[in-house]
Amino acid sequence: MFLSSALVALSLAAPPAPFEFKDGDRIVWLGGTLVEREQRYGYWEAALLAANPGKKLTVRNLGWSGDTVHGESRGRFDYNNADKCFKQLVEPALELKPTVIFISYGTNESFDGKDGLPKFEKGLEKLLDALKPANARIVLFPPLPYEGPAAARNADLKLYGDAVRAVAEKRQATFADPGAALPAGGAAQRLTENGVHLTEEGYRLTTPAALAALGLPAGTGTADWTKLDSVRQAVLAKNEQFFNKWRPQNETYLFGFRKHEQGRNAKEIAEFDPFIAKLEDEIAVRLKELNK
C-alpha cells in the first residue's frame, strides 16, 4: 500500500528543517496545477491547520493551472505581455499581506529540459525579489515526481527540483519536498489520474508527506479523516468563496475592457469578504472541536 510505504520512507529519511508557524500567520500559496487543484480537495490545508493547534492560520490559494514563475498562465488578455503576466502573479499575493508564502514551481518549466534551467532559475530569483516587500517567510516546494509511464520525465523534474533547493539554500528559505517521501514512479498509477495530476485520493494519501516536508509529524491530524473531514468541508467552502472573489468568471465585464457595460457590479466583489470571514470562524470552531 502506498501509505505504509510512504510512512516507512519517512521514518528512514533525515528529518527536514522544521518550519515554525506562528499564531496569526497569513499563508499565501503560489503555484501551478498542483496548487490550484488542492483547493478543490483541501486535504493538505485541513491537515496543516489541524497540525497547529492553538494557532490561528489563514491560507489563501492563488494557484493557477499551467502557471510558471513568470506568471504566463495569468495573462488573461495580455498573454503576450510578460510584464503584465508577472504583475498578475505578484500583485495579488502582496495585496493579501502574507507572513508566509508557499511557492511551488518547476513542473511546467521542466519541459524545457536542461537547457531551460537558467531561465527558470532567473525567473524564480526574480519572483522572490518581487515578493520581498511582503517581508514574508518563504517556503519553496520542488516539483512532485510523476508516476506510471510519465515517470520517464522524472530526471528533468529532479533537475528543476535541485535548482529550487539551491535557490532555497542561497536565500536561506525553507525547502520542503513532499516528493522525498514518495515511492519512485512505477508502472502502476497510484496517486494520479494520468501519471501527472493528483486525484482526490492522491492528495489525501500525500498529506503525511506534505506535512513531513514542513517538519510536522507525518501523522498529525490525518489519523482519522472521518473526524477531520468537518474541518476540510469548511476549508472547501472558504476556498470556493475566495476563488469566486479573486477569479470571478465575468471579470472582463467587471474590470476589463468591457467594464463600461457592467463595471458598476465590481463593488459586489468586496461582498464576498463577510462570507469568507464567517467561514474562517467556522473553521476555527471545528478545529477547536477536533482538539477537545
Buried (B, 14 or more C-beta within 10 A) or exposed (E): EBBEEBBEBBEEEEEBEEBEBEEEBBBBBBBBBBBBBBBEBBBBBBBBBBBBEEBBBBBBBBBBBEBBBBBBBBBEEEEEEEEBBBBBBBEBBBEBEBBBBBBBBBBBBBEBEEEBBEBBBEBBBBBBEBBEEBEBBBBBBBBBBBBBEBBEBBEBBBBBBEBBBEBBEEBEBBBBBBBBBBBEBEEEBBBBEEBBBBBEBBBBBBBBBBBBBBBBEBBBBBEEBEEBBBBBBBBBBBBBBBBBBBEBEEBBBBBEEEBEEEEEEBEEBEEBEEBBEEBBEBBBEBBEEBEE
